[in-house]
Amino acid sequence: MLTDLCTISYFRCQRQSMGNYLTENEKENLAGSDDSSLPDIPESVQSILVKCSKIVERTLKEAGKTTKQQQQKEIGDNLHQYVESIESFDPCKEFNEHWVVDTLRHFISLYWWKYLNG
């Protein structure tokens, strides 16, 4: 997961199943909670997170019967390609966007590390 905040924010944006990212109990807690205290998520950030989710879904669909290890590598490669193609954001003016992209880069590096050492 990117971070707990990012996951909750994504869940709040999408209001849909988070697949294997959250347990059923965690999904129920989030769905039933009063999330009015959570900050609004800028549309630009929502767009980035939704695009990443779609990349993962598309990659898994296209991977077909490849091994799990190959699927993981392709997910990391495809997410990396997308994140690196995102226009850079000014951290002083567009902090949220900058933070999300920076966090995604870190997440992908951890994902690859797990893949390479897994």
Backbone bond lengths (Angstrom), bond angles and torsions (degrees), N, CA, C in turn:
res aa  C-N    CA-C-N  psi(-1)  N-CA   C-N-CA  omega(-1)  CA-C   N-CA-C  phi
1 M - - - 1.453 - - 1.521 109.83 -
2 L 1.300 116.10 149.65 1.464 119.86 179.01 1.513 109.66 -63.41
3 T 1.278 117.01 -65.02 1.460 124.39 171.94 1.510 105.30 -158.23
4 D 1.322 116.89 166.97 1.460 118.71 178.36 1.521 110.97 -61.32
5 L 1.330 117.58 -42.00 1.453 120.96 -179.02 1.519 110.97 -62.91
6 C 1.317 116.52 -43.82 1.453 120.76 -179.66 1.524 110.33 -63.53
7 T 1.316 117.47 -40.92 1.455 121.56 179.57 1.526 110.79 -65.30
8 I 1.329 116.06 -46.67 1.463 119.72 178.80 1.524 109.96 -63.08
9 S 1.316 116.45 -41.71 1.458 120.42 179.47 1.513 111.12 -62.49
10 Y 1.317 116.19 -43.51 1.462 119.86 178.76 1.526 109.76 -63.04
11 F 1.328 116.59 -43.24 1.457 120.81 179.59 1.524 109.84 -60.71
12 R 1.314 115.64 -41.77 1.468 119.68 -179.95 1.530 110.79 -64.21
13 C 1.321 116.82 -37.16 1.462 120.92 179.49 1.516 111.15 -68.81
14 Q 1.292 117.06 -42.76 1.453 121.43 -169.90 1.522 114.22 -92.96
15 R 1.321 116.90 -34.78 1.462 120.72 -176.75 1.526 111.80 52.73
16 Q 1.308 115.29 42.39 1.457 119.15 178.73 1.515 109.25 -137.74
17 S 1.291 116.48 173.41 1.457 121.80 -178.83 1.519 110.45 -57.98
18 M 1.308 115.75 139.95 1.457 120.80 178.56 1.525 111.01 -98.39
19 G 1.319 117.03 18.38 1.457 120.31 176.95 1.516 111.29 57.32
20 N 1.297 117.55 -129.97 1.457 122.73 -176.32 1.521 113.08 -87.59
21 Y 1.313 118.64 3.63 1.457 120.26 -176.70 1.521 112.34 -75.04
22 L 1.319 117.56 -35.08 1.455 121.73 -178.46 1.518 109.49 -124.42
23 T 1.335 115.83 148.86 1.455 119.68 174.63 1.524 108.74 -73.55
24 E 1.317 116.43 164.44 1.470 120.27 178.12 1.524 110.52 -58.82
25 N 1.323 116.91 -40.16 1.460 121.20 179.44 1.530 111.19 -63.22
26 E 1.339 116.83 -42.68 1.468 120.09 178.40 1.522 111.06 -64.10
27 K 1.331 117.13 -40.60 1.469 120.37 178.30 1.522 110.68 -62.58
28 E 1.338 116.43 -42.69 1.467 120.18 179.13 1.519 111.00 -63.70
29 N 1.341 116.53 -42.18 1.465 120.02 178.85 1.527 111.36 -62.15
30 L 1.324 117.03 -42.48 1.461 120.25 179.19 1.518 111.52 -68.23
31 A 1.321 116.77 -42.65 1.463 120.75 -177.75 1.523 111.24 -66.52
32 G 1.327 117.17 -34.03 1.455 120.74 -176.92 1.509 114.06 -92.99
33 S 1.322 117.58 -2.24 1.460 119.68 -176.27 1.524 110.92 -86.45
34 D 1.313 114.18 156.59 1.461 119.88 173.77 1.520 106.52 -84.90
35 D 1.329 115.76 101.56 1.458 119.43 -174.74 1.523 112.87 -93.59
36 S 1.337 116.70 21.28 1.465 119.19 -179.16 1.526 111.73 -65.49
37 S 1.332 117.02 -17.99 1.459 119.26 179.33 1.525 111.81 -82.55
38 L 1.328 117.16 -11.71 1.461 119.69 178.41 1.525 109.78 -75.12
39 P 1.306 116.82 143.43 1.472 118.87 -179.84 1.530 111.16 -69.94
40 D 1.317 115.25 153.13 1.456 119.86 173.09 1.514 108.59 -67.20
41 I 1.306 114.91 147.53 1.454 119.98 -178.30 1.516 108.43 -104.92
42 P 1.338 116.46 123.65 1.460 118.95 179.15 1.526 110.64 -58.23
43 E 1.307 115.95 145.44 1.451 121.47 -179.06 1.523 111.68 -57.76
44 S 1.326 116.73 -35.36 1.465 120.13 179.09 1.524 111.29 -62.97
45 V 1.329 117.55 -37.98 1.460 121.63 178.20 1.525 109.57 -71.19
46 Q 1.326 117.08 -43.29 1.462 120.77 176.66 1.518 110.21 -55.18
47 S 1.303 115.91 -44.26 1.458 121.49 -178.63 1.526 111.55 -60.31
48 I 1.314 116.62 -43.66 1.465 121.01 179.54 1.529 110.55 -62.66
49 L 1.342 116.94 -47.15 1.460 121.14 -178.14 1.522 112.26 -66.36
50 V 1.324 116.42 -39.96 1.465 120.13 178.61 1.521 109.88 -65.22
51 K 1.318 117.21 -41.68 1.471 121.13 179.13 1.531 110.10 -61.60
52 C 1.321 117.76 -42.32 1.467 120.82 178.14 1.519 111.01 -62.43
53 S 1.319 116.38 -42.73 1.462 120.34 178.41 1.526 111.12 -61.17
54 K 1.318 116.19 -42.92 1.467 120.53 179.46 1.526 111.53 -66.29
55 I 1.331 116.93 -34.87 1.463 120.82 177.48 1.526 109.95 -63.50
56 V 1.325 116.75 -43.97 1.462 120.43 179.06 1.526 110.12 -63.20
57 E 1.339 116.73 -47.49 1.465 120.40 179.68 1.526 111.16 -60.27
58 R 1.323 116.96 -46.42 1.466 120.91 -179.31 1.529 111.13 -62.97
59 T 1.331 116.12 -42.64 1.457 120.13 -179.12 1.524 110.86 -62.72
60 L 1.326 116.94 -43.84 1.464 120.03 178.88 1.521 111.48 -64.02
61 K 1.320 115.94 -38.80 1.465 120.37 179.20 1.527 110.93 -66.31
62 E 1.337 116.32 -43.61 1.463 121.02 -178.61 1.524 112.23 -73.47
63 A 1.334 116.54 -26.31 1.464 120.18 -176.91 1.525 111.75 -67.30
64 G 1.322 115.31 -26.95 1.457 119.30 176.89 1.507 113.39 56.26
65 K 1.323 115.59 -118.93 1.467 120.83 -173.77 1.528 113.11 -98.41
66 T 1.309 117.42 21.27 1.467 119.21 176.69 1.522 109.12 -70.70
67 T 1.305 116.17 164.14 1.465 120.21 -179.59 1.525 109.99 -67.38
68 K 1.327 114.66 158.82 1.463 119.68 178.77 1.526 110.60 -60.72
69 Q 1.321 115.98 -38.03 1.465 120.40 179.63 1.534 110.45 -62.71
70 Q 1.321 117.55 -42.13 1.462 121.21 178.52 1.528 110.41 -67.26
71 Q 1.330 117.14 -39.53 1.464 120.74 177.12 1.523 110.37 -60.45
72 Q 1.330 116.77 -44.05 1.466 120.62 -179.86 1.524 110.96 -62.61
73 K 1.322 116.65 -41.45 1.456 119.85 178.74 1.521 110.61 -63.33
74 E 1.326 117.41 -43.32 1.462 121.12 -179.91 1.523 111.55 -65.85
75 I 1.327 117.28 -37.90 1.465 120.08 176.40 1.524 109.39 -61.32
76 G 1.326 116.91 -48.97 1.468 120.66 178.80 1.513 112.05 -59.73
77 D 1.327 116.68 -44.03 1.470 120.62 179.63 1.525 111.39 -62.54
78 N 1.337 116.05 -46.22 1.473 120.04 -177.71 1.527 112.08 -67.75
79 L 1.328 117.12 -40.48 1.467 119.42 176.93 1.523 110.75 -65.51
80 H 1.328 116.05 -41.36 1.466 119.94 178.86 1.533 110.59 -60.49
81 Q 1.306 115.72 -45.86 1.470 120.07 179.99 1.528 110.45 -59.55
82 Y 1.328 117.32 -43.77 1.467 120.43 179.62 1.534 111.11 -66.07
83 V 1.323 117.10 -49.23 1.469 120.49 -176.07 1.524 110.84 -61.69
84 E 1.320 116.54 -39.36 1.467 119.20 179.35 1.534 112.23 -70.99
85 S 1.324 116.69 -19.73 1.472 119.29 179.06 1.529 112.71 -85.40
86 I 1.334 116.28 -10.12 1.467 120.31 -179.30 1.525 109.15 -70.85
87 E 1.301 114.69 133.72 1.463 121.16 176.44 1.524 109.36 -57.82
88 S 1.329 117.07 139.84 1.464 119.21 -179.16 1.523 110.41 -69.42
89 F 1.319 114.80 149.18 1.462 121.47 -178.82 1.522 109.43 -112.56
90 D 1.315 115.78 144.37 1.462 121.79 176.51 1.530 107.55 -74.21
91 P 1.334 118.39 115.19 1.464 119.78 -176.70 1.526 113.88 -63.55
92 C 1.312 117.56 -20.74 1.470 119.99 178.75 1.523 112.32 -81.36
93 K 1.320 116.42 -32.23 1.465 120.26 -176.82 1.527 112.96 -104.22
94 E 1.314 116.28 -28.00 1.467 120.82 -176.90 1.532 109.07 -128.37
95 F 1.330 114.11 59.54 1.454 119.68 -173.55 1.525 112.23 -60.10
96 N 1.315 117.83 -46.67 1.466 120.93 -177.00 1.522 111.68 -57.66
97 E 1.304 115.94 -47.55 1.463 120.72 -179.32 1.527 110.72 -64.14
98 H 1.337 115.17 -44.40 1.466 120.28 178.96 1.531 110.32 -60.26
99 W 1.329 116.87 -44.96 1.453 122.13 -178.76 1.527 110.91 -62.99
100 V 1.321 117.07 -44.34 1.468 120.30 -179.12 1.529 110.55 -62.92
101 V 1.317 117.56 -46.34 1.472 120.60 -179.72 1.531 109.97 -63.97
102 D 1.324 117.27 -42.93 1.458 120.81 178.71 1.528 110.83 -62.85
103 T 1.321 117.05 -41.50 1.464 122.25 178.45 1.523 111.09 -66.11
104 L 1.322 117.00 -39.52 1.463 120.38 176.83 1.524 110.75 -62.51
105 R 1.305 117.22 -41.98 1.472 120.38 177.59 1.530 110.54 -59.32
106 H 1.324 115.59 -44.74 1.460 120.47 179.20 1.533 110.17 -64.30
107 F 1.317 116.95 -44.82 1.460 122.25 179.10 1.530 110.53 -58.33
108 I 1.315 117.15 -44.82 1.469 121.09 -179.31 1.522 110.28 -63.90
109 S 1.328 117.32 -40.62 1.466 119.09 178.80 1.528 110.56 -64.24
110 L 1.334 118.04 -38.63 1.465 121.04 176.15 1.523 110.79 -66.70
111 Y 1.313 116.35 -38.89 1.464 121.73 178.94 1.515 109.94 -61.85
112 W 1.341 116.91 -45.52 1.461 120.90 178.41 1.524 110.76 -64.85
113 W 1.321 116.86 -40.57 1.457 120.47 179.51 1.525 109.69 -59.52
114 K 1.323 116.77 -44.71 1.466 120.98 178.03 1.531 109.29 -63.34
115 Y 1.307 117.16 -43.18 1.470 121.12 -179.86 1.523 110.13 -62.17
116 L 1.313 117.64 -46.34 1.462 121.52 -177.00 1.525 112.11 -68.89
117 N 1.314 116.81 -31.63 1.469 120.87 -178.53 1.521 112.67 -100.35
118 G 1.330 116.95 -0.01 1.460 121.14 -174.65 1.452 112.91 -85.47
